[in-house]
Amino acid sequence: MNAKSRFAFVVLFGLCGFMFSGCPDDDLACTEMGCGDSLQILIMWGDQAAFDDGIFQVEISKDGGEAVSLSCDPSDEIACHTPDGEFSGWFDVNVLQVTYNVAWAEEPPDSFSVDVTYDGQELGGEDFSPEWNMFYPNGEECDEYPCYQAQEETLEFGHPTI
């Protein structure tokens, strides 16, 4: 093997070793997966009927605190959301799906209180305490804070009387 061939072999071998060696053990390569929806609250008629046109007002308080309000209209493609994006909702045939997302770096609430009205008529309310699962989507070494998720909650109400 001549000097040019040896040089090319060393360079090629060195590049291959660099490309396939990965990162040194002291460097951590983290993915950037985010948290998904934390909690789904499904609101539906007890008889599973589709929603009529009208305005659903959903009042939600966390841990007995001040209530936030969603005004949801089945004819609106955007449906409803709070200005800060903490709660949002949309209609899917016979279900109003309200999503709650735990704020980054905060603990999830222990309890929720939900009151629903339809075109000004009170349908009812319900209190519940979700069981939260804590996880780190990118691993504990990579995520500064955990994500929280809970099983969905279903609230069924009867049609209001006219």
C-alpha positions in Angstrom: 0.0 0.0 0.0 1.5 3.4 -1.0 1.4 6.5 1.2 -1.7 8.0 -0.6 -3.6 4.8 -0.1 -2.7 4.6 3.6 -3.7 8.2 4.2 -7.1 7.7 2.4 -7.6 4.5 4.5 -6.9 6.3 7.8 -9.1 9.2 6.9 -11.9 6.9 5.7 -11.6 4.7 8.8 -11.5 7.7 11.1 -14.7 9.2 9.5 -16.5 5.9 9.8 -15.5 5.6 13.4 -16.7 9.1 14.1 -20.0 8.7 12.4 -20.9 5.4 14.0 -19.5 5.9 17.5 -22.5 8.1 18.6 -22.1 10.7 21.3 -19.7 10.4 24.2 -21.2 8.9 27.3 -21.1 12.2 29.2 -23.3 13.9 26.5 -27.0 13.3 26.7 -29.0 13.3 23.5 -32.6 14.2 24.4 -35.7 14.1 22.2 -38.1 17.0 22.4 -41.5 15.3 22.8 -44.0 17.5 24.6 -46.9 16.7 26.9 -50.2 15.7 25.4 -53.7 16.5 26.7 -53.8 16.1 30.4 -57.5 15.4 31.0 -60.6 14.9 28.7 -64.0 15.8 30.2 -66.7 14.3 27.9 -70.1 16.0 28.2 -73.1 14.3 26.6 -76.8 13.8 26.7 -77.8 10.7 28.6 -79.6 9.3 25.6 -76.6 9.7 23.4 -78.5 12.1 21.0 -76.7 14.6 18.9 -76.4 18.2 20.2 -79.1 20.7 19.1 -78.1 24.2 18.2 -77.7 26.3 21.3 -75.1 27.6 23.6 -73.5 25.3 26.2 -72.0 27.2 29.1 -69.4 25.1 31.0 -68.2 26.5 34.3 -65.1 24.7 35.7 -63.3 25.3 38.9 -60.1 23.6 40.1 -59.6 22.7 43.8 -62.6 24.9 44.7 -61.0 28.0 43.2 -62.4 30.6 40.9 -64.4 29.2 38.0 -63.5 29.6 34.4 -66.1 29.6 31.8 -66.4 28.1 28.3 -69.2 29.2 26.0 -69.6 26.4 23.4 -71.7 26.6 20.3 -72.2 23.3 18.2 -72.4 25.4 15.0 -69.0 27.0 15.6 -66.1 25.1 14.1 -63.7 26.5 16.7 -66.2 25.5 19.5 -64.7 27.1 22.7 -61.6 27.8 24.7 -60.4 30.0 27.5 -58.2 32.9 26.6 -55.1 31.3 28.2 -55.7 28.0 26.4 -55.9 26.1 29.7 -59.3 24.7 28.7 -60.7 24.1 25.2 -63.6 22.3 23.8 -65.1 21.0 20.6 -68.1 19.0 19.5 -67.9 15.5 18.0 -71.4 14.4 17.0 -72.9 13.7 20.4 -70.1 14.6 22.7 -68.7 18.0 23.9 -65.0 17.2 24.6 -63.4 19.6 27.0 -59.7 19.3 27.4 -57.7 20.5 30.3 -53.9 20.9 30.2 -51.8 21.1 33.3 -49.6 24.2 33.1 -45.9 23.5 32.6 -44.0 23.2 36.0 -47.3 23.0 38.0 -48.9 20.2 40.0 -52.3 19.1 38.7 -55.4 20.0 40.7 -56.8 17.4 43.1 -60.4 18.1 42.2 -62.7 19.7 39.6 -66.2 21.0 39.8 -68.1 21.3 36.5 -71.5 23.0 36.0 -73.3 22.9 32.7 -76.1 25.1 31.3 -77.7 24.9 27.9 -79.4 28.0 26.5 -79.6 29.4 30.0 -81.2 26.3 31.5 -79.2 24.5 34.2 -78.4 20.9 33.3 -76.5 20.1 36.4 -73.0 19.7 37.8 -70.5 17.2 39.0 -67.5 17.0 41.1 -64.6 14.6 40.5 -61.1 13.9 41.6 -58.9 12.4 38.8 -56.1 10.0 39.5 -53.0 11.6 37.8 -50.2 9.6 36.2 -46.9 11.4 36.1 -44.4 10.6 33.3 -41.4 12.1 31.5 -41.8 11.7 27.7 -38.1 12.3 27.0 -36.8 10.6 30.2 -36.2 12.0 33.7 -32.7 13.0 32.7 -34.0 15.2 29.8 -37.3 16.7 31.1 -37.1 19.5 33.7 -40.7 18.9 34.7 -43.0 15.9 34.4 -46.2 15.6 32.4 -49.5 14.6 34.0 -52.4 12.7 32.5 -55.6 11.2 33.9 -58.4 9.0 32.7 -61.2 10.8 30.9 -64.3 11.8 32.9 -67.7 11.4 31.4 -70.6 13.7 32.5 -74.1 12.8 31.2 -77.1 15.1 31.4 -80.7 14.8 30.4 -82.2 17.1 27.7 -83.6 20.3 29.2 -87.3 20.7 29.3 -88.7 23.3 26.9 
